[in-house]
């Protein structure tokens, strides 16, 4: 592997960011400084932390940054649930985002397990 860009989880999380930006464009303009300003950074944090952890070159730090990415995914999931309850977008767009987030979260979880030292 030459770069974090070769990681499937990083690639899929970039797709998630693109999807989130498209999704939030449809939110009410009154949410620009509300939920939209919470959702976008949470999404961006996922691939950013994967990249930063990779650049650290130390396994323990790498694992910590992947865990931070996972935490950002949980934060994003919560924001998506709220936007769903508030009916900010149609269910088709929301479902695609939820499925992609679920995939990324599963990949991050597996990635953490593969990097963590075995007892």
C-alpha positions in Angstrom: 0.0 0.0 0.0 1.5 3.3 -1.1 -1.0 5.7 0.6 -4.1 6.0 2.7 -5.8 6.8 -0.6 -5.4 3.1 -1.4 -7.6 2.1 1.5 -11.1 1.1 0.5 -12.5 2.6 3.8 -11.0 6.0 3.0 -12.4 5.9 -0.6 -15.9 5.0 0.6 -15.7 7.7 3.3 -14.9 10.2 0.6 -18.0 9.0 -1.2 -19.9 9.5 2.0 -18.7 13.1 2.3 -19.8 13.8 -1.3 -23.2 12.2 -0.5 -23.6 14.2 2.7 -22.9 17.5 1.0 -25.5 16.7 -1.7 -28.0 15.7 1.0 -27.5 18.8 3.1 -27.9 21.1 0.1 -31.6 20.1 0.3 -31.9 21.1 3.9 -33.9 24.3 4.8 -31.7 27.4 4.5 -32.5 28.1 8.1 -30.3 25.0 9.0 -27.2 26.4 7.3 -25.8 27.3 10.7 -27.6 24.6 12.5 -27.7 20.9 11.6 -25.9 21.4 8.3 -22.9 23.0 10.1 -22.8 19.9 12.3 -23.3 17.2 9.7 -20.7 18.3 7.2 -17.7 18.5 9.6 -18.6 15.1 11.1 -18.6 13.5 7.7 -15.3 15.2 6.6 -13.7 14.1 9.9 -14.0 10.5 8.9 -11.6 10.4 5.9 -9.5 13.2 7.4 -8.7 11.1 10.5 -8.0 8.0 8.5 -5.5 10.0 6.5 -3.9 11.7 9.6 -3.6 8.4 11.4 -1.9 6.8 8.4 0.6 9.7 8.3 1.6 9.3 11.9 3.4 6.0 11.1 2.9 4.6 14.6 0.4 1.8 15.1 -1.0 3.0 18.4 -1.6 6.5 17.0 -3.1 5.1 13.9 -5.6 3.0 15.9 -6.5 6.1 17.9 -7.2 8.1 14.8 -9.3 5.3 13.3 -11.3 5.3 16.6 -11.8 9.0 16.3 -13.0 8.5 12.7 -15.4 5.9 14.1 -16.6 8.4 16.7 -17.2 10.9 14.0 -19.3 8.3 12.2 -21.4 7.8 15.3 -21.9 11.6 15.6 -22.9 11.8 11.9 -25.4 8.9 12.4 -27.0 10.9 15.2 -27.3 14.0 13.1 -28.8 12.0 10.3 -31.4 10.5 12.6 -32.3 14.0 13.8 -32.6 15.3 10.2 -34.8 12.2 9.3 -37.1 12.9 12.3 -37.3 16.6 11.2 -38.1 15.5 7.6 -35.4 17.7 6.1 -35.0 15.5 3.0 -36.7 12.7 1.1 -36.3 9.2 2.3 -34.6 8.0 -0.9 -31.6 10.3 -0.5 -31.5 9.7 3.2 -31.5 5.9 2.8 -28.5 6.0 0.5 -26.6 8.1 3.0 -27.5 5.8 5.9 -26.4 2.7 3.9 -23.1 4.2 3.0 -22.5 5.3 6.5 -23.3 1.9 7.8 -20.8 0.4 5.4 -18.1 2.8 6.4 -18.8 2.2 10.1 -18.5 -1.6 9.6 -15.3 -1.2 7.7 -13.8 1.1 10.4 -14.8 -1.4 13.1 -13.1 -4.2 11.2 -10.1 -2.0 10.5 -9.7 -1.2 14.2 -9.8 -4.9 15.0 -7.2 -5.8 12.4 -4.8 -3.1 13.7 -5.3 -3.7 17.4 -2.8 -6.0 19.2 -4.0 -9.5 19.8 -4.0 -10.7 23.5 
